[in-house]
Amino acid sequence: MSLVTADQWNNSRLVAECLRGSEQAWHALVDRYKNLIYSIPLRFGTPHQDAADIFQAVCLDLFNELPRLRDADALQGWLIRVTTHKCYHWRRQQSRHDSEWNDGEMEQQLADQPVPPDMLAELEQEQMVREAVATLPARCRLMIELLFFQHPPLPYADVAERLKLARGSIGFIRGRCLKRLKKALEEKGF
């Protein structure tokens, strides 16, 4: 098998290759969903170190539960649910440390809550954007990341320097890259 990247295969093929023991497929699968998994604890206000621990726990669950996954196309939803439940668990643990929760029934209600529909829709849209950006040519992908995913946003002069482009060409190239991104998003049904 040649070197696999996350955008080359659909979930069914990636899952099948993972189950055959392909290390490359595992790397591609984790690469596809790492930002999705990591973004969920951050939405819950989890500190970065704890978010990293939740990420590791979800990846371990993925490794252990993948053979029992019935529908590879449902993997994204499964990851969202597992990560959300781990975040609820983390919050319960924090609450216990803070002595805010005394009622075990209340804790169970929090853990059993489904992922709020608006949060689920937002997470799915964000994942769609990440996947669409990953399909862009390298220069467009980097430009989009530098212009829209940096906090604080980078000035055009810095973007031009990093991409080794004339500062005046950034706006034009950005427009072409955004058109490509729009097309990729439309193809994904965004």
SULWONOR-V547936 format. One record per residue. PHI is phi in degrees with one decimal (* if undefined). BURIAL is 1 if it has 9 or more other C-alpha atoms within 8 Angstrom, else 0. Layout:
phi:PHI burial:BURIAL
phi:PHI burial:BURIAL
//
This chain:
phi:* burial:0
phi:-78.0 burial:0
phi:-59.3 burial:0
phi:-103.9 burial:1
phi:-114.8 burial:0
phi:-59.1 burial:1
phi:-87.5 burial:1
phi:-84.0 burial:0
phi:-122.4 burial:1
phi:-79.2 burial:0
phi:-60.6 burial:1
phi:-59.1 burial:1
phi:-69.3 burial:0
phi:-60.8 burial:1
phi:-62.6 burial:1
phi:-59.0 burial:0
phi:-67.8 burial:1
phi:-61.2 burial:1
phi:-67.8 burial:1
phi:-81.5 burial:0
phi:97.1 burial:0
phi:-74.3 burial:1
phi:-66.1 burial:0
phi:-62.9 burial:0
phi:-66.1 burial:1
phi:-62.1 burial:1
phi:-61.6 burial:0
phi:-66.1 burial:1
phi:-64.9 burial:1
phi:-65.1 burial:1
phi:-61.8 burial:1
phi:-63.0 burial:1
phi:-111.2 burial:1
phi:-61.0 burial:1
phi:-68.5 burial:1
phi:-62.1 burial:1
phi:-60.8 burial:1
phi:-69.4 burial:1
phi:-69.4 burial:0
phi:-66.2 burial:1
phi:-60.8 burial:1
phi:-65.2 burial:1
phi:-64.0 burial:0
phi:-82.4 burial:0
phi:80.8 burial:0
phi:-73.1 burial:1
phi:-58.9 burial:0
phi:-53.9 burial:0
phi:-63.9 burial:0
phi:-70.1 burial:0
phi:-61.5 burial:1
phi:-65.4 burial:1
phi:-66.0 burial:0
phi:-63.9 burial:1
phi:-56.1 burial:1
phi:-62.4 burial:0
phi:-64.7 burial:0
phi:-66.0 burial:1
phi:-63.2 burial:1
phi:-65.3 burial:0
phi:-61.4 burial:0
phi:-58.9 burial:1
phi:-59.6 burial:0
phi:-75.2 burial:0
phi:-97.1 burial:0
phi:-54.7 burial:1
phi:-61.6 burial:0
phi:-95.8 burial:0
phi:-68.8 burial:0
phi:-81.1 burial:0
phi:-135.0 burial:0
phi:-61.3 burial:1
phi:-70.7 burial:0
phi:-91.7 burial:0
phi:-58.2 burial:1
phi:-59.0 burial:0
phi:-63.4 burial:0
phi:-61.7 burial:0
phi:-63.2 burial:1
phi:-62.6 burial:1
phi:-63.6 burial:1
phi:-61.9 burial:1
phi:-64.9 burial:1
phi:-61.7 burial:1
phi:-64.2 burial:1
phi:-66.0 burial:1
phi:-66.5 burial:1
phi:-59.9 burial:1
phi:-62.3 burial:1
phi:-59.7 burial:0
phi:-61.5 burial:0
phi:-61.7 burial:1
phi:-61.5 burial:0
phi:-62.9 burial:0
phi:-64.0 burial:1
phi:-62.3 burial:1
phi:-65.6 burial:0
phi:-89.1 burial:0
phi:58.7 burial:0
phi:-85.9 burial:0
phi:-104.6 burial:1
phi:-117.8 burial:0
phi:-102.0 burial:0
phi:-61.6 burial:0
phi:-65.3 burial:0
phi:-64.7 burial:0
phi:-61.6 burial:1
phi:-65.2 burial:0
phi:-60.5 burial:0
phi:-63.3 burial:0
phi:-68.4 burial:1
phi:-86.7 burial:0
phi:-65.0 burial:0
phi:-72.0 burial:0
phi:-64.3 burial:1
phi:-54.8 burial:0
phi:-55.5 burial:0
phi:-68.2 burial:0
phi:-68.1 burial:0
phi:-60.5 burial:1
phi:-62.8 burial:0
phi:-63.0 burial:0
phi:-63.0 burial:1
phi:-65.5 burial:0
phi:-65.6 burial:1
phi:-61.2 burial:1
phi:-65.3 burial:1
phi:-61.0 burial:1
phi:-64.4 burial:1
phi:-59.2 burial:0
phi:-66.3 burial:1
phi:-66.3 burial:1
phi:-60.9 burial:1
phi:-64.9 burial:0
phi:-85.3 burial:1
phi:-71.3 burial:1
phi:-57.5 burial:0
phi:-52.2 burial:0
phi:-66.0 burial:0
phi:-65.7 burial:1
phi:-58.2 burial:1
phi:-64.7 burial:0
phi:-62.9 burial:1
phi:-60.1 burial:1
phi:-63.2 burial:1
phi:-68.6 burial:1
phi:-81.9 burial:1
phi:-120.9 burial:0
phi:-114.6 burial:0
phi:-97.5 burial:1
phi:-128.0 burial:0
phi:-72.4 burial:0
phi:-59.1 burial:1
phi:-81.5 burial:1
phi:-67.7 burial:0
phi:-53.1 burial:1
phi:-59.9 burial:0
phi:-69.0 burial:0
phi:-63.9 burial:1
phi:-60.4 burial:1
phi:-64.5 burial:1
phi:-66.2 burial:0
phi:-91.3 burial:0
phi:56.9 burial:0
phi:-124.8 burial:1
phi:-70.6 burial:0
phi:-56.3 burial:1
phi:-67.3 burial:0
phi:-90.6 burial:0
phi:-60.4 burial:1
phi:-60.3 burial:0
phi:-65.2 burial:0
phi:-66.2 burial:1
phi:-57.7 burial:1
phi:-59.9 burial:0
phi:-63.7 burial:0
phi:-65.9 burial:1
phi:-66.6 burial:1
phi:-64.0 burial:0
phi:-62.9 burial:1
phi:-64.2 burial:1
phi:-59.1 burial:0
phi:-62.5 burial:0
phi:-63.3 burial:1
phi:-67.9 burial:1
phi:-63.2 burial:0
phi:-63.9 burial:0
phi:-88.2 burial:0
phi:85.1 burial:0
phi:-76.6 burial:0
//
